[in-house]
Amino acid sequence: MVTAAVCSAAVALGAYGLVSRVGGQERPPEVERAGPAGMGTREGEFTLFEPTWTTAHIYQKGINVPEYDTGLVVSYIGPAGRNPGEHDDWVGIYEQGRLDTSHRKDWDWVCPNEHERCKSFGSAIVPAGNDGLESGKTYTVAYWLDRASESSGTPAVTIDYVVPW
């Protein structure tokens, strides 16, 4: 019984040693910088979580060439029971801190389709790639309520996004 336990321990340690030395390295490469996943910004009853870049094709509004783009996934939580599709809420991406139309990179409705399925929480996908987000630059993502515009008020919540490449 003792022999079996010692052999099991030796096998486990040997497996650990083998795994820890894969590729001739003692430890796997370390991530240079990372923060806790999902950290966000809350203002009043609205929260925006850290936006995430997506390479999925997002079909754009209007006449665009190409008709699809890449962009940001922006997750949000609003007041319980609020349907962003029925209120025409939208999300815009701006040059950092410059929340006006001339500095807006792109935008989209929080819930552009199937309003009856929209909830007070979820994720909006905003096209941004073809509009030139620059490597390492910081942008401001803003959540706007009730079809508001930059000239008619302030967003419910904003969060900064740093392009990671």
FENSUL-V316816 format. One record per residue. N is the residue number from 1. RES is the residue in one letter. OMEGA is omega in whole degrees, 0 to 359 (* if undefined). D_LAST is the distance of its C-alpha to the last C-alpha in whole Angstrom. Layout:
[[N | RES | OMEGA | D_LAST] [N | RES | OMEGA | D_LAST]]
//
This chain:
[[1 | M | 179 | 55] [2 | V | 179 | 54] [3 | T | 179 | 53] [4 | A | 180 | 51] [5 | A | 179 | 49] [6 | V | 179 | 48] [7 | C | 178 | 47] [8 | S | 179 | 45] [9 | A | 181 | 43] [10 | A | 178 | 43] [11 | V | 179 | 41] [12 | A | 179 | 39] [13 | L | 177 | 38] [14 | G | 178 | 38] [15 | A | 177 | 35] [16 | Y | 180 | 33] [17 | G | 179 | 34] [18 | L | 180 | 33] [19 | V | 184 | 30] [20 | S | 181 | 29] [21 | R | 179 | 29] [22 | V | 180 | 27] [23 | G | 178 | 26] [24 | G | 180 | 28] [25 | Q | 177 | 26] [26 | E | 181 | 27] [27 | R | 176 | 24] [28 | P | 178 | 21] [29 | P | 182 | 18] [30 | E | 176 | 17] [31 | V | 182 | 14] [32 | E | 177 | 13] [33 | R | 178 | 13] [34 | A | 177 | 13] [35 | G | 178 | 16] [36 | P | 181 | 19] [37 | A | 173 | 18] [38 | G | 179 | 19] [39 | M | 184 | 20] [40 | G | 181 | 20] [41 | T | 178 | 22] [42 | R | 174 | 26] [43 | E | 183 | 28] [44 | G | 182 | 32] [45 | E | 183 | 32] [46 | F | 177 | 29] [47 | T | 169 | 25] [48 | L | 176 | 22] [49 | F | 181 | 20] [50 | E | 178 | 16] [51 | P | 181 | 14] [52 | T | 179 | 12] [53 | W | 174 | 10] [54 | T | 175 | 13] [55 | T | 176 | 13] [56 | A | 180 | 17] [57 | H | 179 | 19] [58 | I | 178 | 20] [59 | Y | 186 | 23] [60 | Q | 175 | 23] [61 | K | 172 | 26] [62 | G | 181 | 28] [63 | I | 181 | 28] [64 | N | 175 | 25] [65 | V | 355 | 24] [66 | P | 183 | 23] [67 | E | 179 | 24] [68 | Y | 185 | 21] [69 | D | 168 | 17] [70 | T | 181 | 14] [71 | G | 184 | 14] [72 | L | 170 | 14] [73 | V | 184 | 16] [74 | V | 181 | 18] [75 | S | 187 | 21] [76 | Y | 168 | 24] [77 | I | 177 | 27] [78 | G | 179 | 30] [79 | P | 180 | 34] [80 | A | 177 | 36] [81 | G | 180 | 37] [82 | R | 178 | 35] [83 | N | 184 | 34] [84 | P | 178 | 31] [85 | G | 179 | 32] [86 | E | 181 | 36] [87 | H | 181 | 35] [88 | D | 174 | 32] [89 | D | 180 | 29] [90 | W | 180 | 26] [91 | V | 177 | 22] [92 | G | 175 | 21] [93 | I | 187 | 17] [94 | Y | 166 | 18] [95 | E | 189 | 17] [96 | Q | 174 | 17] [97 | G | 184 | 21] [98 | R | 187 | 22] [99 | L | 176 | 24] [100 | D | 186 | 25] [101 | T | 183 | 26] [102 | S | 179 | 25] [103 | H | 178 | 21] [104 | R | 178 | 21] [105 | K | 177 | 18] [106 | D | 182 | 19] [107 | W | 169 | 21] [108 | D | 178 | 23] [109 | W | 177 | 26] [110 | V | 181 | 26] [111 | C | 186 | 28] [112 | P | 185 | 29] [113 | N | 173 | 31] [114 | E | 184 | 34] [115 | H | 181 | 35] [116 | E | 179 | 37] [117 | R | 180 | 34] [118 | C | 180 | 32] [119 | K | 178 | 32] [120 | S | 178 | 32] [121 | F | 179 | 28] [122 | G | 180 | 26] [123 | S | 174 | 22] [124 | A | 177 | 22] [125 | I | 184 | 19] [126 | V | 177 | 18] [127 | P | 182 | 17] [128 | A | 188 | 14] [129 | G | 183 | 12] [130 | N | 180 | 15] [131 | D | 167 | 16] [132 | G | 170 | 13] [133 | L | 187 | 10] [134 | E | 180 | 9] [135 | S | 177 | 5] [136 | G | 183 | 6] [137 | K | 179 | 9] [138 | T | 178 | 12] [139 | Y | 176 | 14] [140 | T | 176 | 17] [141 | V | 184 | 18] [142 | A | 177 | 22] [143 | Y | 183 | 24] [144 | W | 183 | 27] [145 | L | 167 | 31] [146 | D | 178 | 34] [147 | R | 179 | 32] [148 | A | 175 | 32] [149 | S | 181 | 30] [150 | E | 182 | 29] [151 | S | 185 | 32] [152 | S | 179 | 34] [153 | G | 179 | 33] [154 | T | 179 | 30] [155 | P | 178 | 27] [156 | A | 182 | 28] [157 | V | 175 | 25] [158 | T | 174 | 22] [159 | I | 178 | 19] [160 | D | 180 | 16] [161 | Y | 178 | 12] [162 | V | 179 | 9] [163 | V | 189 | 6] [164 | P | 181 | 4] [165 | W | * | 0]]
//
